[in-house]
Amino acid sequence: MVEDATFIVIMDLDGAKSGGMPRAFYRALEKLQGATRIQKSVYLVTSVSAMKELVDLGRGCGFSVQAFEVVKDALTGEKKGKGEALGQLIVSYP
């Protein structure tokens, strides 16, 4: 993987309701550069190091986490990274 890749990180906390996520997670997320929240539990991440940091943060809070490398934008066809297949699963933690 190259450092300038783009990722989508999805995480879930079983049994958590809206607003029930740990405050420590959000505090740490504010300090993380290169990660943008695009939905409740979905983040767009613009580097390998930020992706790894976000995955570790989520795991540390007990989340189920998956990270996918974005290879091309499905709407524009613009290539985004060096991966071989769209939706390539990078990491998955139960």
N, CA, C and O atoms as a GROMACS GRO file, in nm:
protein
  376
    1MET      N    1   0.084  -0.119   0.000
    1MET     CA    2   0.000   0.000   0.000
    1MET      C    3   0.088   0.125   0.000
    1MET      O    4   0.197   0.126   0.058
    2VAL      N    5   0.040   0.226  -0.065
    2VAL     CA    6   0.110   0.353  -0.066
    2VAL      C    7   0.047   0.446   0.036
    2VAL      O    8  -0.070   0.430   0.072
    3GLU      N    9   0.122   0.543   0.083
    3GLU     CA   10   0.073   0.631   0.189
    3GLU      C   11  -0.041   0.721   0.144
    3GLU      O   12  -0.125   0.759   0.225
    4ASP      N   13  -0.047   0.757   0.014
    4ASP     CA   14  -0.149   0.851  -0.031
    4ASP      C   15  -0.277   0.783  -0.080
    4ASP      O   16  -0.351   0.843  -0.159
    5ALA      N   17  -0.304   0.662  -0.037
    5ALA     CA   18  -0.424   0.590  -0.076
    5ALA      C   19  -0.546   0.647  -0.002
    5ALA      O   20  -0.532   0.717   0.098
    6THR      N   21  -0.665   0.617  -0.055
    6THR     CA   22  -0.790   0.660   0.006
    6THR      C   23  -0.865   0.537   0.056
    6THR      O   24  -0.868   0.434  -0.011
    7PHE      N   25  -0.924   0.549   0.174
    7PHE     CA   26  -0.993   0.435   0.235
    7PHE      C   27  -1.131   0.477   0.285
    7PHE      O   28  -1.155   0.593   0.316
    8ILE      N   29  -1.219   0.379   0.292
    8ILE     CA   30  -1.346   0.395   0.363
    8ILE      C   31  -1.339   0.300   0.481
    8ILE      O   32  -1.318   0.180   0.464
    9VAL      N   33  -1.358   0.354   0.601
    9VAL     CA   34  -1.356   0.275   0.724
    9VAL      C   35  -1.497   0.275   0.780
    9VAL      O   36  -1.559   0.380   0.799
   10ILE      N   37  -1.547   0.154   0.806
   10ILE     CA   38  -1.682   0.136   0.859
   10ILE      C   39  -1.669   0.069   0.995
   10ILE      O   40  -1.596  -0.028   1.010
   11MET      N   41  -1.739   0.122   1.094
   11MET     CA   42  -1.732   0.062   1.226
   11MET      C   43  -1.869   0.059   1.291
   11MET      O   44  -1.956   0.141   1.262
   12ASP      N   45  -1.886  -0.037   1.382
   12ASP     CA   46  -2.013  -0.054   1.450
   12ASP      C   47  -1.987  -0.101   1.592
   12ASP      O   48  -1.894  -0.177   1.617
   13LEU      N   49  -2.069  -0.054   1.682
   13LEU     CA   50  -2.062  -0.097   1.822
   13LEU      C   51  -2.195  -0.163   1.854
   13LEU      O   52  -2.298  -0.096   1.862
   14ASP      N   53  -2.193  -0.295   1.872
   14ASP     CA   54  -2.316  -0.369   1.898
   14ASP      C   55  -2.391  -0.310   2.016
   14ASP      O   56  -2.334  -0.287   2.123
   15GLY      N   57  -2.519  -0.286   1.996
   15GLY     CA   58  -2.604  -0.237   2.102
   15GLY      C   59  -2.598  -0.087   2.124
   15GLY      O   60  -2.673  -0.034   2.208
   16ALA      N   61  -2.513  -0.016   2.052
   16ALA     CA   62  -2.501   0.130   2.071
   16ALA      C   63  -2.615   0.200   1.998
   16ALA      O   64  -2.646   0.168   1.883
   17LYS      N   65  -2.675   0.295   2.065
   17LYS     CA   66  -2.778   0.378   2.003
   17LYS      C   67  -2.714   0.507   1.957
   17LYS      O   68  -2.600   0.537   1.992
   18SER      N   69  -2.787   0.583   1.879
   18SER     CA   70  -2.736   0.711   1.833
   18SER      C   71  -2.697   0.795   1.954
   18SER      O   72  -2.776   0.812   2.047
   19GLY      N   73  -2.577   0.847   1.952
   19GLY     CA   74  -2.528   0.926   2.064
   19GLY      C   75  -2.469   0.840   2.175
   19GLY      O   76  -2.427   0.894   2.278
   20GLY      N   77  -2.466   0.708   2.156
   20GLY     CA   78  -2.417   0.619   2.261
   20GLY      C   79  -2.271   0.578   2.244
   20GLY      O   80  -2.222   0.491   2.315
   21MET      N   81  -2.202   0.641   2.149
   21MET     CA   82  -2.062   0.608   2.126
   21MET      C   83  -1.978   0.669   2.238
   21MET      O   84  -2.013   0.774   2.291
   22PRO      N   85  -1.868   0.605   2.273
   22PRO     CA   86  -1.782   0.657   2.380
   22PRO      C   87  -1.726   0.796   2.348
   22PRO      O   88  -1.679   0.820   2.237
   23ARG      N   89  -1.732   0.886   2.444
   23ARG     CA   90  -1.679   1.022   2.424
   23ARG      C   91  -1.530   1.020   2.394
   23ARG      O   92  -1.481   1.104   2.318
   24ALA      N   93  -1.459   0.927   2.452
   24ALA     CA   94  -1.314   0.918   2.428
   24ALA      C   95  -1.286   0.894   2.280
   24ALA      O   96  -1.187   0.944   2.227
   25PHE      N   97  -1.373   0.820   2.213
   25PHE     CA   98  -1.357   0.795   2.070
   25PHE      C   99  -1.363   0.927   1.994
   25PHE      O  100  -1.277   0.956   1.910
   26TYR      N  101  -1.465   1.007   2.022
   26TYR     CA  102  -1.482   1.134   1.950
   26TYR      C  103  -1.372   1.234   1.984
   26TYR      O  104  -1.330   1.311   1.897
   27ARG      N  105  -1.324   1.233   2.105
   27ARG     CA  106  -1.213   1.322   2.142
   27ARG      C  107  -1.087   1.286   2.062
   27ARG      O  108  -1.019   1.373   2.009
   28ALA      N  109  -1.059   1.158   2.055
   28ALA     CA  110  -0.942   1.112   1.980
   28ALA      C  111  -0.961   1.137   1.830
   28ALA      O  112  -0.865   1.171   1.760
   29LEU      N  113  -1.083   1.120   1.782
   29LEU     CA  114  -1.112   1.141   1.641
   29LEU      C  115  -1.088   1.286   1.600
   29LEU      O  116  -1.043   1.313   1.488
   30GLU      N  117  -1.119   1.380   1.689
   30GLU     CA  118  -1.096   1.522   1.660
   30GLU      C  119  -0.948   1.551   1.633
   30GLU      O  120  -0.916   1.642   1.556
   31LYS      N  121  -0.859   1.476   1.696
   31LYS     CA  122  -0.715   1.497   1.681
   31LYS      C  123  -0.658   1.426   1.558
   31LYS      O  124  -0.548   1.458   1.513
   32LEU      N  125  -0.734   1.331   1.504
   32LEU     CA  126  -0.688   1.252   1.390
   32LEU      C  127  -0.701   1.331   1.261
   32LEU      O  128  -0.811   1.373   1.225
   33GLN      N  129  -0.591   1.353   1.193
   33GLN     CA  130  -0.593   1.425   1.066
   33GLN      C  131  -0.605   1.326   0.951
   33GLN      O  132  -0.544   1.219   0.954
   34GLY      N  133  -0.683   1.362   0.852
   34GLY     CA  134  -0.696   1.277   0.735
   34GLY      C  135  -0.819   1.188   0.738
   34GLY      O  136  -0.836   1.104   0.650
   35ALA      N  137  -0.906   1.204   0.839
   35ALA     CA  138  -1.028   1.124   0.847
   35ALA      C  139  -1.148   1.218   0.852
   35ALA      O  140  -1.153   1.310   0.933
   36THR      N  141  -1.245   1.193   0.763
   36THR     CA  142  -1.365   1.274   0.755
   36THR      C  143  -1.487   1.184   0.772
   36THR      O  144  -1.501   1.084   0.702
   37ARG      N  145  -1.574   1.220   0.864
   37ARG     CA  146  -1.695   1.142   0.886
   37ARG      C  147  -1.793   1.170   0.772
   37ARG      O  148  -1.826   1.286   0.746
   38ILE      N  149  -1.839   1.064   0.704
   38ILE     CA  150  -1.933   1.084   0.593
   38ILE      C  151  -2.072   1.030   0.626
   38ILE      O  152  -2.170   1.066   0.560
   39GLN      N  153  -2.083   0.944   0.726
   39GLN     CA  154  -2.209   0.898   0.782
   39GLN      C  155  -2.184   0.860   0.926
   39GLN      O  156  -2.072   0.870   0.975
   40LYS      N  157  -2.289   0.816   0.994
   40LYS     CA  158  -2.278   0.789   1.137
   40LYS      C  159  -2.154   0.709   1.174
   40LYS      O  160  -2.079   0.748   1.264
   41SER      N  161  -2.130   0.598   1.108
   41SER     CA  162  -2.016   0.512   1.141
   41SER      C  163  -1.927   0.486   1.021
   41SER      O  164  -1.862   0.381   1.012
   42VAL      N  165  -1.923   0.580   0.927
   42VAL     CA  166  -1.847   0.564   0.803
   42VAL      C  167  -1.754   0.683   0.786
   42VAL      O  168  -1.797   0.798   0.796
   43TYR      N  169  -1.626   0.654   0.761
   43TYR     CA  170  -1.524   0.759   0.752
   43TYR      C  171  -1.447   0.747   0.621
   43TYR      O  172  -1.415   0.636   0.578
   44LEU      N  173  -1.418   0.859   0.559
   44LEU     CA  174  -1.330   0.866   0.443
   44LEU      C  175  -1.193   0.906   0.494
   44LEU      O  176  -1.178   1.008   0.561
   45VAL      N  177  -1.092   0.825   0.463
   45VAL     CA  178  -0.958   0.844   0.520
   45VAL      C  179  -0.859   0.857   0.404
   45VAL      O  180  -0.866   0.781   0.307
   46THR      N  181  -0.767   0.952   0.415
   46THR     CA  182  -0.681   0.984   0.301
   46THR      C  183  -0.536   0.940   0.314
   46THR      O  184  -0.451   0.984   0.236
   47SER      N  185  -0.505   0.854   0.411
   47SER     CA  186  -0.369   0.801   0.418
   47SER      C  187  -0.369   0.667   0.492
   47SER      O  188  -0.460   0.637   0.569
   48VAL      N  189  -0.266   0.589   0.466
   48VAL     CA  190  -0.252   0.459   0.532
   48VAL      C  191  -0.235   0.478   0.682
   48VAL      O  192  -0.296   0.406   0.762
   49SER      N  193  -0.154   0.574   0.721
   49SER     CA  194  -0.129   0.594   0.864
   49SER      C  195  -0.256   0.636   0.938
   49SER      O  196  -0.282   0.589   1.048
   50ALA      N  197  -0.336   0.725   0.876
   50ALA     CA  198  -0.463   0.766   0.940
   50ALA      C  199  -0.561   0.649   0.945
   50ALA      O  200  -0.634   0.634   1.042
   51MET      N  201  -0.563   0.566   0.840
   51MET     CA  202  -0.650   0.448   0.839
   51MET      C  203  -0.614   0.354   0.953
   51MET      O  204  -0.701   0.307   1.026
   52LYS      N  205  -0.484   0.327   0.968
   52LYS     CA  206  -0.441   0.237   1.076
   52LYS      C  207  -0.473   0.295   1.212
   52LYS      O  208  -0.514   0.222   1.302
   53GLU      N  209  -0.455   0.424   1.228
   53GLU     CA  210  -0.484   0.490   1.356
   53GLU      C  211  -0.634   0.484   1.387
   53GLU      O  212  -0.672   0.458   1.501
   54LEU      N  213  -0.718   0.508   1.286
   54LEU     CA  214  -0.862   0.502   1.307
   54LEU      C  215  -0.908   0.360   1.339
   54LEU      O  216  -0.992   0.340   1.426
   55VAL      N  217  -0.853   0.262   1.268
   55VAL     CA  218  -0.887   0.121   1.295
   55VAL      C  219  -0.847   0.084   1.438
   55VAL      O  220  -0.924   0.021   1.510
   56ASP      N  221  -0.727   0.122   1.479
   56ASP     CA  222  -0.682   0.092   1.615
   56ASP      C  223  -0.769   0.163   1.719
   56ASP      O  224  -0.799   0.106   1.824
   57LEU      N  225  -0.809   0.285   1.690
   57LEU     CA  226  -0.896   0.361   1.780
   57LEU      C  227  -1.030   0.290   1.794
   57LEU      O  228  -1.080   0.272   1.905
   58GLY      N  229  -1.088   0.250   1.682
   58GLY     CA  230  -1.215   0.178   1.686
   58GLY      C  231  -1.205   0.047   1.760
   58GLY      O  232  -1.291   0.015   1.843
   59ARG      N  233  -1.102  -0.029   1.732
   59ARG     CA  234  -1.081  -0.157   1.803
   59ARG      C  235  -1.068  -0.134   1.953
   59ARG      O  236  -1.123  -0.210   2.033
   60GLY      N  237  -0.994  -0.030   1.990
   60GLY     CA  238  -0.972   0.001   2.131
   60GLY      C  239  -1.101   0.036   2.204
   60GLY      O  240  -1.111   0.020   2.325
   61CYS      N  241  -1.200   0.083   2.129
   61CYS     CA  242  -1.331   0.117   2.188
   61CYS      C  243  -1.429   0.000   2.176
   61CYS      O  244  -1.546   0.012   2.214
   62GLY      N  245  -1.383  -0.112   2.123
   62GLY     CA  246  -1.468  -0.231   2.113
   62GLY      C  247  -1.553  -0.239   1.988
   62GLY      O  248  -1.647  -0.319   1.983
   63PHE      N  249  -1.525  -0.158   1.886
   63PHE     CA  250  -1.603  -0.159   1.763
   63PHE      C  251  -1.564  -0.277   1.674
   63PHE      O  252  -1.451  -0.326   1.680
   64SER      N  253  -1.660  -0.322   1.592
   64SER     CA  254  -1.630  -0.408   1.478
   64SER      C  255  -1.588  -0.311   1.368
   64SER      O  256  -1.659  -0.214   1.341
   65VAL      N  257  -1.474  -0.337   1.304
   65VAL     CA  258  -1.417  -0.241   1.209
   65VAL      C  259  -1.382  -0.312   1.078
   65VAL      O  260  -1.329  -0.423   1.078
   66GLN      N  261  -1.413  -0.245   0.966
   66GLN     CA  262  -1.369  -0.289   0.835
   66GLN      C  263  -1.313  -0.167   0.762
   66GLN      O  264  -1.366  -0.057   0.776
   67ALA      N  265  -1.207  -0.187   0.684
   67ALA     CA  266  -1.148  -0.078   0.605
   67ALA      C  267  -1.131  -0.125   0.462
   67ALA      O  268  -1.079  -0.234   0.436
   68PHE      N  269  -1.176  -0.042   0.368
   68PHE     CA  270  -1.167  -0.074   0.227
   68PHE      C  271  -1.086   0.033   0.156
   68PHE      O  272  -1.104   0.152   0.181
   69GLU      N  273  -0.997  -0.012   0.067
   69GLU     CA  274  -0.923   0.084  -0.014
   69GLU      C  275  -1.011   0.126  -0.130
   69GLU      O  276  -1.070   0.042  -0.198
   70VAL      N  277  -1.020   0.256  -0.154
   70VAL     CA  278  -1.097   0.309  -0.266
   70VAL      C  279  -1.005   0.310  -0.388
   70VAL      O  280  -0.902   0.377  -0.389
   71VAL      N  281  -1.043   0.235  -0.489
   71VAL     CA  282  -0.960   0.225  -0.608
   71VAL      C  283  -1.007   0.321  -0.717
   71VAL      O  284  -0.925   0.380  -0.787
   72LYS      N  285  -1.139   0.336  -0.730
   72LYS     CA  286  -1.188   0.435  -0.825
   72LYS      C  287  -1.325   0.483  -0.781
   72LYS      O  288  -1.401   0.410  -0.717
   73ASP      N  289  -1.355   0.605  -0.816
   73ASP     CA  290  -1.485   0.664  -0.788
   73ASP      C  291  -1.584   0.603  -0.887
   73ASP      O  292  -1.567   0.617  -1.008
   74ALA      N  293  -1.687   0.536  -0.837
   74ALA     CA  294  -1.782   0.467  -0.923
   74ALA      C  295  -1.864   0.565  -1.009
   74ALA      O  296  -1.913   0.527  -1.115
   75LEU      N  297  -1.879   0.689  -0.964
   75LEU     CA  298  -1.957   0.786  -1.041
   75LEU      C  299  -1.876   0.854  -1.150
   75LEU      O  300  -1.926   0.877  -1.260
   76THR      N  301  -1.751   0.886  -1.120
   76THR     CA  302  -1.669   0.960  -1.218
   76THR      C  303  -1.569   0.871  -1.292
   76THR      O  304  -1.520   0.909  -1.398
   77GLY      N  305  -1.539   0.754  -1.237
   77GLY     CA  306  -1.440   0.667  -1.297
   77GLY      C  307  -1.297   0.705  -1.261
   77GLY      O  308  -1.203   0.639  -1.303
   78GLU      N  309  -1.281   0.813  -1.183
   78GLU     CA  310  -1.149   0.859  -1.143
   78GLU      C  311  -1.080   0.756  -1.054
   78GLU      O  312  -1.137   0.711  -0.955
   79LYS      N  313  -0.958   0.718  -1.091
   79LYS     CA  314  -0.882   0.623  -1.010
   79LYS      C  315  -0.831   0.692  -0.886
   79LYS      O  316  -0.788   0.808  -0.891
   80LYS      N  317  -0.834   0.619  -0.772
   80LYS     CA  318  -0.799   0.680  -0.644
   80LYS      C  319  -0.674   0.623  -0.581
   80LYS      O  320  -0.612   0.690  -0.498
   81GLY      N  321  -0.633   0.503  -0.615
   81GLY     CA  322  -0.520   0.443  -0.546
   81GLY      C  323  -0.452   0.338  -0.631
   81GLY      O  324  -0.477   0.328  -0.752
   82LYS      N  325  -0.368   0.259  -0.569
   82LYS     CA  326  -0.289   0.160  -0.639
   82LYS      C  327  -0.346   0.018  -0.628
   82LYS      O  328  -0.284  -0.076  -0.676
   83GLY      N  329  -0.464   0.001  -0.565
   83GLY     CA  330  -0.523  -0.131  -0.546
   83GLY      C  331  -0.560  -0.197  -0.677
   83GLY      O  332  -0.566  -0.131  -0.781
   84GLU      N  333  -0.586  -0.325  -0.672
   84GLU     CA  334  -0.616  -0.400  -0.793
   84GLU      C  335  -0.766  -0.416  -0.817
   84GLU      O  336  -0.807  -0.443  -0.930
   85ALA      N  337  -0.849  -0.399  -0.713
   85ALA     CA  338  -0.992  -0.421  -0.730
   85ALA      C  339  -1.070  -0.320  -0.647
   85ALA      O  340  -1.030  -0.285  -0.536
   86LEU      N  341  -1.181  -0.276  -0.700
   86LEU     CA  342  -1.268  -0.184  -0.627
   86LEU      C  343  -1.320  -0.254  -0.503
   86LEU      O  344  -1.366  -0.369  -0.511
   87GLY      N  345  -1.315  -0.187  -0.390
   87GLY     CA  346  -1.367  -0.245  -0.266
   87GLY      C  347  -1.274  -0.348  -0.205
   87GLY      O  348  -1.322  -0.438  -0.135
   88GLN      N  349  -1.147  -0.338  -0.228
   88GLN     CA  350  -1.051  -0.433  -0.172
   88GLN      C  351  -1.050  -0.420  -0.020
   88GLN      O  352  -1.021  -0.312   0.033
   89LEU      N  353  -1.083  -0.528   0.050
   89LEU     CA  354  -1.086  -0.527   0.196
   89LEU      C  355  -0.943  -0.522   0.248
   89LEU      O  356  -0.860  -0.606   0.213
   90ILE      N  357  -0.915  -0.423   0.332
   90ILE     CA  358  -0.780  -0.406   0.386
   90ILE      C  359  -0.768  -0.472   0.522
   90ILE      O  360  -0.676  -0.551   0.544
   91VAL      N  361  -0.859  -0.442   0.613
   91VAL     CA  362  -0.857  -0.503   0.745
   91VAL      C  363  -0.998  -0.532   0.789
   91VAL      O  364  -1.092  -0.462   0.748
   92SER      N  365  -1.015  -0.632   0.870
   92SER     CA  366  -1.147  -0.662   0.924
   92SER      C  367  -1.127  -0.718   1.064
   92SER      O  368  -1.053  -0.815   1.084
   93TYR      N  369  -1.191  -0.658   1.159
   93TYR     CA  370  -1.181  -0.703   1.296
   93TYR      C  371  -1.320  -0.732   1.349
   93TYR      O  372  -1.410  -0.650   1.332
   94PRO      N  373  -1.338  -0.846   1.413
   94PRO     CA  374  -1.471  -0.876   1.469
   94PRO      C  375  -1.504  -0.786   1.586
   94PRO      O  376  -1.611  -0.798   1.644
   0.00000   0.00000   0.00000
